[in-house]
Amino acid sequence: MSRATLFFDLDGTLIDSAVGITRCIAHALTQLEHPVPSEEELRGWIGPSLRTSFMPLLGDPARVEVAVEHYLERFESHGWLEHQVYDGIGEAIEALHADGYRLAVVTAKNEPHARRILAHLPFGHRFEEIVGATVDGRLSHKADLIGEALRRLGASPDTCWMIGDRRMDIEGARHHGMRNVGVLWGFGGEQELRDAGADHLVMSPARLGQLFG
């Protein structure tokens, strides 16, 4: 019997990317001469697509596109390296791979950046596929990204799990009838994940092996 396929979110699940993301948001808003929200508020931007977060603040689709351009400009030069790998996640990924699980990354980060980051991580080669947002924003919502991952891998939702730290990960999985896991070391928090209907919550990466094993 073949093992399940596990879809991992990136930001807040594999890496703590708060520094890079918040600095890039602040850079974009500064370039537009728009006030920069507090650090705590900016952390809430980690997970949704950039356009989803910029729109309520800027209110104008054209300004949103300019903000995204400024964000990506800084991310290309600095932001993609401004992260830390969560303690224990590398070991968890290696163990799951050794146990025969198919592994993929499904992230709202744009796909070229996601691929660059994963290529830089010591366990990045363990992922069979990396699915991220299109640069133009056409593909950016988690449910659509999960659908794209299922298509690329030729996988059925009932053989897959989504693992992530935000409500979008859980809601995206539920949209497809997939099982899911909320991780408590990221940016969403327990209440957000419970409210989204998470099937399971885990406190540490080591618990993933116990859950799927």
C-alpha positions in Angstrom: 0.0 0.0 0.0 1.5 3.4 -1.0 2.0 6.1 1.5 0.0 9.4 1.5 1.1 12.6 -0.2 1.9 15.4 2.2 1.5 19.0 1.1 3.5 21.5 3.2 3.0 25.2 3.4 6.3 27.2 3.4 6.1 30.4 5.4 5.3 29.6 9.0 5.6 25.8 8.5 9.0 25.0 7.1 10.7 28.4 7.6 10.2 31.5 9.9 10.2 34.1 7.2 8.8 37.0 9.2 11.9 39.2 8.9 12.1 39.0 5.1 8.4 39.4 4.5 7.7 42.2 6.9 10.8 44.2 5.7 9.7 43.8 2.1 6.2 45.0 2.9 7.6 48.0 4.7 9.9 48.7 1.8 7.0 48.6 -0.6 4.8 50.9 1.4 7.7 53.3 2.1 8.3 53.6 -1.7 4.6 54.5 -2.0 4.9 57.0 0.8 2.2 55.1 2.7 2.3 54.6 6.5 3.8 51.3 7.5 1.6 49.2 9.9 3.0 47.9 13.2 5.2 44.8 13.2 2.5 42.8 14.8 0.0 43.8 12.1 2.5 43.0 9.4 3.0 39.4 10.8 -0.7 38.9 10.0 0.1 39.4 6.4 2.2 36.2 6.3 0.1 33.5 4.7 -2.4 35.3 2.4 -1.4 36.5 -1.1 0.3 39.9 -1.3 -2.6 41.4 -3.3 -5.1 40.2 -0.7 -3.2 42.0 2.0 -2.3 45.2 0.1 -5.8 45.9 -1.3 -7.6 46.9 1.9 -4.7 49.2 2.8 -4.2 50.8 -0.6 -7.7 50.5 -2.1 -6.6 51.0 -5.7 -5.7 48.0 -7.9 -3.0 50.0 -9.8 -1.3 51.0 -6.5 -1.5 47.4 -5.3 0.4 46.3 -8.4 3.1 48.9 -7.9 3.4 47.8 -4.2 3.8 44.2 -5.3 6.5 45.3 -7.7 8.4 47.1 -5.0 8.0 44.1 -2.6 9.3 41.6 -5.2 12.2 43.9 -6.0 13.5 43.8 -2.4 12.6 40.1 -2.0 14.7 39.3 -5.1 17.8 41.0 -3.6 17.4 40.4 0.1 14.1 39.0 1.4 14.5 35.5 0.1 17.5 34.9 2.4 15.9 36.5 5.5 14.5 33.4 7.2 15.3 30.7 9.7 14.4 27.0 9.4 12.3 25.9 12.3 14.0 23.6 14.7 13.3 19.9 14.0 11.6 20.5 10.6 14.5 19.2 8.6 14.7 16.0 10.6 10.9 15.6 10.3 11.0 16.0 6.5 13.9 13.5 6.1 12.1 11.0 8.3 8.9 11.3 6.3 10.8 10.9 3.1 12.6 7.9 4.4 9.2 6.4 5.4 8.0 6.6 1.8 5.7 9.6 1.9 5.4 11.8 -1.3 6.2 15.3 -0.3 5.3 18.6 -2.0 5.2 22.3 -1.1 2.1 24.4 -1.7 2.6 28.1 -0.9 1.1 31.5 -1.7 4.6 32.8 -2.2 5.3 33.2 -5.9 6.6 30.0 -7.3 10.1 31.2 -8.6 10.9 32.6 -5.1 9.6 29.4 -3.4 11.8 27.3 -5.7 14.8 29.4 -5.0 14.3 29.1 -1.2 13.7 25.4 -1.3 16.8 24.9 -3.5 18.7 26.7 -0.7 17.4 24.5 2.1 19.3 21.2 3.0 16.1 19.2 2.7 14.6 21.1 -0.2 15.3 18.3 -2.7 13.0 15.9 -0.8 10.0 17.7 -2.3 8.7 16.1 -5.5 6.9 19.3 -6.5 6.8 23.0 -5.5 3.6 24.8 -6.3 3.4 28.6 -5.7 1.5 31.6 -6.9 1.9 33.0 -10.4 3.7 36.3 -10.5 0.6 38.0 -12.0 -1.6 36.8 -9.2 -3.8 34.6 -11.4 -3.1 31.7 -9.2 -2.7 32.8 -5.6 -5.4 31.5 -3.3 -4.6 28.3 -1.3 -7.6 26.3 -2.5 -6.5 27.0 -6.1 -2.9 26.2 -5.4 -3.8 22.9 -3.8 -5.9 22.1 -6.8 -2.9 22.8 -9.0 -0.7 20.5 -6.8 -3.2 17.7 -7.1 -3.2 18.2 -10.9 0.5 18.2 -11.2 1.0 15.2 -9.0 -1.9 13.2 -10.4 -3.0 12.7 -6.8 -6.5 12.2 -5.4 -7.5 14.4 -2.4 -8.4 11.4 -0.3 -4.7 10.3 -0.4 -3.3 13.7 0.5 -2.8 15.9 3.6 -2.3 19.6 3.9 0.1 20.8 6.6 0.2 24.5 7.5 0.0 27.2 10.1 -2.8 29.5 8.8 -6.5 29.2 8.3 -6.0 29.4 4.5 -4.2 26.1 4.6 -7.0 24.4 6.5 -9.8 26.0 4.5 -8.0 25.1 1.3 -7.7 21.5 2.3 -11.3 21.3 3.4 -12.4 22.8 0.1 -10.9 19.7 -1.6 -12.1 17.3 1.1 -8.5 16.7 2.2 -7.3 15.8 5.6 -5.2 18.5 7.2 -2.9 19.4 10.1 -2.4 22.8 11.8 1.0 23.5 13.1 1.4 25.6 16.2 4.9 27.0 15.7 3.9 29.4 12.8 1.9 32.6 12.5 -1.7 31.5 12.8 -2.1 30.3 16.4 -4.3 27.6 17.9 -7.6 29.5 17.9 -7.4 30.5 14.2 -6.6 26.9 13.3 -9.4 25.5 15.4 -11.9 28.0 14.1 -10.9 27.0 10.5 -11.7 23.3 11.3 -8.3 21.8 11.6 -8.4 18.0 11.8 -5.3 17.8 13.9 -3.0 20.3 15.7 0.7 19.6 16.4 3.0 21.4 18.8 6.4 20.4 17.2 7.7 19.0 14.0 8.6 15.7 15.7 4.9 15.1 16.3 4.4 14.9 12.5 6.2 11.6 12.3 4.0 10.2 15.1 0.8 11.5 13.4 1.5 10.0 10.0 3.5 7.0 11.2 
